[in-house]
Amino acid sequence: MQYAVNAIRRLQAVAITLEASDPADARRRAEAQGYAVVAVKPAATAKRGAWRQSPDFPLLQFNQSLLILLRAGLSVVEAIETLADRESRGDAKQVLQRLHEQLNVGLSFSAALEAQPAMFPPLYVASVRANEKTGALTEAIERFIVYRAQADLLRKRVIGAAIYPAMILGVGSLVIAFLLLYVVPRFSLVFQDLGDHIPLMSRLLLQWGQFANAHWLELLAGGVVCVSAAIYALGRPPVRLLLASQIQRIPRIGETVRVYQLARFYRALGMLQQAGIPILVALDMVTGLLPVTLHAALAAARRDIGEGRSISVAFETHGLTTAVSLRLLRVAERTGQMGEMLERTASFHEEDIAQALDWFIRLFEPLLMIAIGLVIGVVVLLMYAPIFELAGSIQ
């Protein structure tokens, strides 16, 4: 089995892959080659998304606290030691302690961060490395805080906007299921002797009730299997990719999703450009922020830029621009403020997305409530139609 080993050699953080029988064997093999091992994990685990830090380590909070301490006059080593002493969560405390140990043996801050790739994404490490050489570490941290805060804000808006419709849909589905699986079967027992003396639609509904009453256990098991299968399928990358591609075919929604993906891409690229990282290197680093369907377009745009074409022309040719971003990129090429203009482009699109999301929710919520109300109303009406029919025949 292959293991990814994060280690230190000659005061440099390195990552190597070794074939070993277990993690202990991988550690022994690395130490035999002269490496000071920091962490060992299966290679498949190490290949997780390069843009996600461990959920056990609060990266944004860490940077906010670190920035305050650095601006107060503490050195990086003192600031990390202070944060480690203050931290009460076990996993996060271990991360900070490893950082402090690596800084004490002479590693640079960026190298110490790079030694824990599961906690500190390459985007953050590259930004720190580019700025610590010029003594502008606090500026790099501040830019990363803004980047993460903006990204988290938009994601929270999306999640927050989806909560209420999801609750309505969930409660409505439960009510409908209760009617169809509990109430209707009992009504069907009352009217089962009426035969053809009730309306057709009511008769079909009551026949469903009789079926559900006789096979409720099978229906329950089938529902559990269907829900489990759906959850499992949504956890598979190919299924999510297929679902995303289908969503992007919806005219207005698909374009909004595309603009959201490009906005994340612009913001990260702008931060790296402001940190002084060359455009070709920065493009390699932000590939993970785009969906797989756009990776080929980004690779082609990178190739064109490497051959001397302008960024705006390369992005436009391969579908990586919007009407607004294309004009702002052209302005940035004239003024030389590419990093700042990319961040402004991202902010512009994020504001547009937030407004579109607000309008969508205002429209979708009442439509969803009307649809669920109609379904419940039709079911109730069809259940009571036989009673109305009986009352009319008696009169």
C-alpha positions as CSV (number, residue, x, y, z in Angstrom):
1,M,0.0,0.0,0.0
2,Q,1.2,3.5,-0.8
3,Y,1.6,6.1,2.0
4,A,2.1,9.8,1.7
5,V,4.8,11.0,4.1
6,N,5.3,14.6,5.2
7,A,8.8,15.1,6.5
8,I,11.7,17.5,7.0
9,R,15.1,17.1,5.4
10,R,17.8,19.7,5.5
11,L,15.5,22.2,7.0
12,Q,13.0,21.9,4.1
13,A,9.5,20.5,4.3
14,V,9.0,17.7,1.7
15,A,6.2,15.3,0.8
16,I,7.1,11.8,-0.5
17,T,5.2,8.7,-1.4
18,L,6.4,5.3,-0.2
19,E,5.3,1.7,-0.6
20,A,4.9,0.1,2.8
21,S,2.9,-2.5,4.7
22,D,1.5,-0.1,7.3
23,P,2.1,3.5,8.6
24,A,4.8,2.4,11.0
25,D,6.7,0.7,8.2
26,A,6.4,3.8,6.0
27,R,7.8,5.9,8.9
28,R,10.8,3.5,9.3
29,R,11.5,3.6,5.6
30,A,11.4,7.4,5.5
31,E,13.7,7.7,8.5
32,A,16.1,5.3,7.0
33,Q,16.4,7.6,4.0
34,G,17.3,10.5,6.3
35,Y,13.9,12.2,6.7
36,A,12.5,13.6,9.9
37,V,8.9,12.3,9.6
38,V,6.1,14.8,10.5
39,A,3.0,12.8,9.4
40,V,2.1,9.6,7.6
41,K,-1.2,8.9,5.9
42,P,-2.6,6.6,3.1
43,A,-1.9,8.2,-0.3
44,A,-5.6,8.1,-1.2
45,T,-6.4,10.2,1.9
46,A,-3.6,12.6,1.2
47,K,-5.1,13.3,-2.2
48,R,-8.1,15.0,-0.8
49,G,-9.2,18.3,-2.2
50,A,-6.2,20.7,-2.0
51,W,-8.4,23.5,-1.1
52,R,-9.9,22.0,2.1
53,Q,-8.2,22.2,5.4
54,S,-9.1,19.7,8.1
55,P,-12.5,20.4,9.7
56,D,-10.8,20.0,13.1
57,F,-8.6,23.1,12.5
58,P,-10.3,26.5,12.2
59,L,-8.1,28.1,9.6
60,L,-9.9,31.4,9.4
61,Q,-10.0,31.9,13.2
62,F,-6.3,30.9,13.4
63,N,-5.4,33.6,10.9
64,Q,-7.5,36.3,12.6
65,S,-5.8,35.6,16.0
66,L,-2.4,35.4,14.4
67,L,-2.8,38.7,12.6
68,I,-3.7,40.4,15.9
69,L,-0.7,39.0,17.7
70,L,1.7,39.9,14.9
71,R,0.4,43.5,14.7
72,A,0.9,43.7,18.5
73,G,4.6,43.2,18.0
74,L,5.1,39.4,18.6
75,S,7.3,37.4,16.4
76,V,5.8,34.4,14.4
77,V,7.3,31.9,16.9
78,E,5.9,33.8,19.9
79,A,2.5,34.2,18.3
80,I,2.3,30.5,17.4
81,E,3.4,29.5,20.9
82,T,0.8,31.8,22.4
83,L,-2.0,30.4,20.3
84,A,-0.9,26.8,21.1
85,D,-1.0,27.6,24.9
86,R,-4.4,29.1,24.6
87,E,-5.9,26.4,22.4
88,S,-8.2,23.9,24.3
89,R,-9.2,21.7,21.4
90,G,-6.9,18.7,21.2
91,D,-6.5,18.3,17.5
92,A,-6.0,22.0,16.8
93,K,-3.6,22.2,19.7
94,Q,-1.5,19.5,18.2
95,V,-1.3,21.3,14.9
96,L,-0.1,24.5,16.6
97,Q,2.4,22.6,18.7
98,R,3.9,21.0,15.5
99,L,4.1,24.4,13.9
100,H,5.9,25.7,16.9
101,E,8.4,22.8,17.0
102,Q,9.2,23.2,13.3
103,L,9.7,26.9,13.7
104,N,12.1,26.3,16.6
105,V,14.3,23.9,14.5
106,G,14.8,26.7,11.9
107,L,12.1,26.2,9.3
108,S,10.5,29.2,7.8
109,F,6.8,29.8,8.5
110,S,5.8,28.8,5.0
111,A,7.8,25.5,5.2
112,A,6.3,24.7,8.6
113,L,2.8,25.3,7.1
114,E,3.7,23.2,4.1
115,A,4.6,20.3,6.3
116,Q,0.9,19.9,7.3
117,P,-0.8,20.0,3.9
118,A,-4.1,18.6,5.3
119,M,-4.4,21.6,7.6
120,F,-3.0,24.4,5.4
121,P,-4.1,24.5,1.7
122,P,-1.5,25.2,-1.0
123,L,-3.1,28.6,-1.7
124,Y,-2.5,29.8,1.8
125,V,1.1,28.4,1.9
126,A,2.0,30.0,-1.4
127,S,0.7,33.4,-0.4
128,V,2.6,33.3,2.9
129,R,5.8,32.2,1.1
130,A,5.6,34.9,-1.4
131,N,5.2,37.6,1.2
132,E,7.5,36.5,4.0
133,K,10.4,37.0,1.7
134,T,9.6,40.7,1.5
135,G,8.6,41.1,5.2
136,A,4.9,41.6,4.3
137,L,3.6,38.6,6.2
138,T,0.8,40.5,7.9
139,E,-0.4,41.7,4.5
140,A,-0.5,38.1,3.2
141,I,-2.5,36.9,6.2
142,E,-4.9,39.9,5.9
143,R,-5.6,39.1,2.2
144,F,-6.2,35.5,3.0
145,I,-8.6,36.4,5.8
146,V,-10.6,38.6,3.4
147,Y,-10.6,35.8,0.8
148,R,-11.9,33.2,3.2
149,A,-14.4,35.6,4.8
150,Q,-15.9,36.5,1.4
151,A,-16.0,32.9,0.3
152,D,-17.6,31.8,3.5
153,L,-20.1,34.7,3.4
154,L,-21.4,33.7,0.0
155,R,-21.5,30.0,1.0
156,K,-23.5,30.9,4.1
157,R,-25.9,33.0,2.1
158,V,-26.6,30.0,-0.2
159,I,-27.0,27.6,2.7
160,G,-29.1,30.0,4.7
161,A,-31.4,30.7,1.7
162,A,-31.9,27.0,1.2
163,I,-32.8,26.1,4.8
164,Y,-36.3,27.5,4.8
165,P,-37.4,26.0,1.4
166,A,-35.9,22.7,2.5
167,M,-37.9,22.8,5.8
168,I,-41.1,23.5,3.8
169,L,-40.4,20.7,1.4
170,G,-39.5,18.3,4.2
171,V,-42.6,19.1,6.3
172,G,-44.8,19.1,3.3
173,S,-43.5,15.7,2.1
174,L,-44.1,14.2,5.6
175,V,-47.7,15.5,5.6
176,I,-48.3,14.1,2.2
177,A,-46.7,10.8,3.1
178,F,-48.8,10.7,6.3
179,L,-52.0,11.2,4.3
180,L,-51.1,8.6,1.6
181,L,-49.7,6.0,3.9
182,Y,-51.9,6.3,7.0
183,V,-55.1,8.4,6.5
184,V,-56.0,7.2,3.0
185,P,-55.7,3.5,3.9
186,R,-58.2,3.9,6.7
187,F,-60.6,5.9,4.6
188,S,-60.4,3.1,2.0
189,L,-61.6,0.5,4.5
190,V,-64.7,2.6,5.2
191,F,-65.7,3.0,1.5
192,Q,-64.4,-0.3,0.1
193,D,-68.0,-1.6,-0.3
194,L,-69.2,1.3,-2.4
195,G,-67.7,0.0,-5.6
196,D,-68.4,2.2,-8.6
197,H,-70.7,4.6,-6.7
198,I,-67.8,7.0,-6.1
199,P,-65.9,9.3,-8.5
200,L,-63.1,7.7,-10.6
201,M,-60.2,9.7,-9.1
202,S,-61.4,9.0,-5.6
203,R,-61.8,5.3,-6.4
204,L,-58.2,5.2,-7.6
205,L,-57.0,7.0,-4.5
206,L,-58.9,4.6,-2.3
207,Q,-57.5,1.6,-4.2
208,W,-54.1,3.0,-3.5
209,G,-55.1,3.1,0.2
210,Q,-56.2,-0.5,0.1
211,F,-52.9,-1.5,-1.5
212,A,-50.9,0.5,1.1
213,N,-52.8,-1.0,3.9
214,A,-52.0,-4.5,2.7
215,H,-48.4,-3.9,1.8
216,W,-47.3,-1.1,4.3
217,L,-44.2,-3.0,5.4
218,E,-42.9,-3.5,1.8
219,L,-43.6,0.2,1.1
220,L,-41.7,1.3,4.2
221,A,-38.7,-0.9,3.3
222,G,-38.8,0.3,-0.3
223,G,-38.8,3.9,0.9
224,V,-35.8,3.3,3.2
225,V,-33.9,1.6,0.4
226,C,-34.7,4.5,-2.1
227,V,-33.6,7.2,0.4
228,S,-30.4,5.3,1.3
229,A,-29.6,4.7,-2.4
230,A,-30.2,8.4,-3.1
231,I,-27.8,9.5,-0.3
232,Y,-25.2,7.0,-1.5
233,A,-25.5,8.1,-5.1
234,L,-25.2,11.8,-4.1
235,G,-21.9,10.9,-2.3
236,R,-20.4,9.6,-5.5
237,P,-18.3,12.1,-7.5
238,P,-19.6,10.9,-10.9
239,V,-23.2,11.3,-9.8
240,R,-22.5,14.8,-8.4
241,L,-20.7,15.7,-11.6
242,L,-23.6,14.5,-13.7
243,L,-26.1,16.3,-11.5
244,A,-24.1,19.6,-11.7
245,S,-23.9,19.3,-15.5
246,Q,-27.7,18.9,-15.7
247,I,-28.3,21.9,-13.4
248,Q,-26.0,24.0,-15.5
249,R,-28.2,23.3,-18.5
250,I,-31.1,25.1,-16.9
251,P,-31.0,28.6,-18.6
252,R,-30.9,31.1,-15.7
253,I,-29.7,28.8,-12.9
254,G,-26.9,27.3,-15.0
255,E,-25.5,30.7,-15.8
256,T,-25.7,31.7,-12.1
257,V,-23.8,28.6,-11.1
258,R,-21.1,29.3,-13.7
259,V,-20.7,32.9,-12.6
260,Y,-20.4,31.7,-8.9
261,Q,-17.6,29.3,-9.9
262,L,-15.8,32.0,-11.9
263,A,-16.1,34.4,-9.0
264,R,-14.3,32.0,-6.7
265,F,-11.7,31.5,-9.3
266,Y,-11.2,35.2,-9.8
267,R,-10.9,35.9,-6.1
268,A,-8.3,33.3,-5.5
269,L,-6.3,34.2,-8.6
270,G,-6.4,37.9,-7.6
271,M,-5.1,37.1,-4.1
272,L,-2.2,35.2,-5.5
273,Q,-1.4,37.9,-8.0
274,Q,-1.4,40.5,-5.2
275,A,1.1,38.3,-3.4
276,G,3.4,38.5,-6.4
277,I,3.0,34.9,-7.6
278,P,3.5,34.6,-11.4
279,I,0.3,34.1,-13.4
280,L,1.2,30.7,-14.7
281,V,2.0,29.3,-11.3
282,A,-1.1,30.9,-9.9
283,L,-3.3,29.3,-12.6
284,D,-1.9,25.9,-11.7
285,M,-2.8,26.5,-8.0
286,V,-6.4,27.6,-8.6
287,T,-7.4,24.8,-10.9
288,G,-9.1,23.0,-8.1
289,L,-11.6,25.9,-7.6
290,L,-13.1,25.3,-11.0
291,P,-15.4,22.3,-11.8
292,V,-13.9,19.4,-13.8
293,T,-15.8,20.5,-16.9
294,L,-13.7,23.7,-17.0
295,H,-10.3,22.2,-16.3
296,A,-9.6,21.7,-20.0
297,A,-10.5,25.3,-20.8
298,L,-8.2,26.5,-18.0
299,A,-5.4,24.3,-19.2
300,A,-5.8,25.7,-22.8
301,A,-5.9,29.3,-21.5
302,R,-2.8,28.7,-19.5
303,R,-1.0,27.4,-22.6
304,D,-2.1,30.5,-24.6
305,I,-0.8,32.8,-21.8
306,G,2.5,30.9,-21.8
307,E,2.8,31.5,-25.5
308,G,2.4,35.3,-25.0
309,R,-1.3,36.0,-25.4
310,S,-2.9,38.4,-23.0
311,I,-4.9,37.1,-20.0
312,S,-8.2,38.7,-21.2
313,V,-7.9,37.2,-24.7
314,A,-6.9,33.7,-23.4
315,F,-9.8,33.7,-20.9
316,E,-12.3,35.0,-23.4
317,T,-11.3,32.4,-26.1
318,H,-11.8,29.5,-23.7
319,G,-15.0,30.7,-22.0
320,L,-13.6,31.8,-18.7
321,T,-15.0,35.3,-18.7
322,T,-18.3,37.1,-18.4
323,A,-19.3,40.4,-20.1
324,V,-18.2,42.3,-17.0
325,S,-15.0,40.4,-16.2
326,L,-13.7,40.7,-19.7
327,R,-13.8,44.5,-19.6
328,L,-12.3,44.6,-16.2
329,L,-9.5,42.3,-17.3
330,R,-8.7,44.6,-20.2
331,V,-8.6,47.6,-17.8
332,A,-6.3,45.6,-15.5
333,E,-3.9,44.8,-18.3
334,R,-3.6,48.5,-19.2
335,T,-3.1,49.7,-15.6
336,G,-1.0,46.8,-14.3
337,Q,-3.4,46.1,-11.3
338,M,-4.4,42.6,-12.2
339,G,-4.7,41.3,-8.7
340,E,-6.8,44.1,-7.4
341,M,-9.0,44.1,-10.5
342,L,-9.6,40.3,-10.2
343,E,-10.8,40.8,-6.7
344,R,-13.1,43.6,-7.7
345,T,-14.5,41.4,-10.5
346,A,-15.2,38.6,-7.9
347,S,-16.9,41.1,-5.6
348,F,-19.1,42.4,-8.4
349,H,-20.2,38.9,-9.4
350,E,-20.7,37.8,-5.8
351,E,-23.1,40.8,-5.2
352,D,-25.0,39.9,-8.4
353,I,-25.3,36.3,-7.2
354,A,-26.5,37.4,-3.8
355,Q,-29.2,39.5,-5.4
356,A,-30.2,36.7,-7.8
357,L,-30.4,34.3,-4.8
358,D,-32.7,36.7,-2.9
359,W,-35.1,37.0,-5.8
360,F,-35.1,33.3,-6.4
361,I,-36.0,32.5,-2.8
362,R,-38.7,35.2,-2.8
363,L,-40.2,33.5,-5.9
364,F,-39.5,29.9,-5.0
365,E,-40.8,29.9,-1.4
366,P,-44.5,30.9,-2.2
367,L,-44.5,28.7,-5.3
368,L,-43.3,25.7,-3.3
369,M,-45.9,26.4,-0.6
370,I,-48.7,26.7,-3.2
371,A,-47.6,23.4,-4.9
372,I,-47.5,21.5,-1.6
373,G,-50.9,23.0,-0.5
374,L,-52.4,22.0,-3.8
375,V,-51.2,18.4,-3.5
376,I,-52.6,18.2,0.1
377,G,-55.8,19.8,-0.9
378,V,-56.4,17.5,-3.8
379,V,-55.7,14.4,-1.6
380,V,-58.1,15.6,1.1
381,L,-60.8,16.6,-1.5
382,L,-60.6,13.2,-3.2
383,M,-60.9,11.5,0.2
384,Y,-64.0,13.4,1.1
385,A,-65.6,13.2,-2.4
386,P,-67.3,9.8,-1.5
387,I,-68.9,11.4,1.5
388,F,-70.2,14.3,-0.6
389,E,-71.5,11.6,-3.1
390,L,-73.3,9.7,-0.4
391,A,-74.8,12.9,1.0
392,G,-76.2,13.8,-2.5
393,S,-77.6,10.3,-3.0
394,I,-79.4,10.4,0.4
395,Q,-81.0,13.7,-0.4
